[in-house]
C-alpha cells in the first residue's frame, strides 16, 4: 500500500447517513484520482454494509470490487468499479454476480460515454450496468486538495437531475454528473 487517506465525514443529506470516518488505502498501482472516485462513490451510494474493497468471500469471483455491498448471505447486491474497467471484466461480472447492481464511476462524461459505447459494440447485456461520469475539473480540484486527513461535508446527492453538493477541506463543490445506463 502506498498511501492511506482518512476522511472525517458528515452529512446534511437526510437520505445518506454516513459513518463518522472512512479510511481509503491507496494501492501501489492506484492513482489519487482512483482514491477520489472511491470516495465519491462511497458518498453517493452510502448504505448499510457498503465496504471499500470489501472481501466478497467467494473464490468463484476472480475480481476485487472497489466498493461492494453484501447481503446477509454474503452475496454481492451492489458492485462498484472506479476508473479503468474493461468491457470484458464487466461482461464477466454480470455473469458472476447476477443479482448485483453494477455501477462504474468514470472521471469524465466523455469516459462514461466511451465505456457505454464500447459495451454496446461488444453487445453486453442491456439494462445491467449504470455509469457515472464526473466533472473532470471538480475531480482534479478534489485530488489537489486531498491530504492524509480530510474533512468532508455531504450536503446533497440526487439523480434527478444528477448532481453532488459537498464541502471538501473547506472548498465548496456543486457539480453535476452524467448518469448513463446500459
PyMOL commands that set and color helices and strands:
alter all, ss='L'
color gray80, all
select helices_A, chain A and resi 32-45+87-96+109-121+136-145
alter helices_A, ss='H'
color red, helices_A
select strands_A, chain A and resi 3-11+21-26+50-52+67-70+76-82+101-106+129-133+149-159+162-168+171-176+178-181
alter strands_A, ss='S'
color yellow, strands_A
deselect
rebuild
show_as cartoon
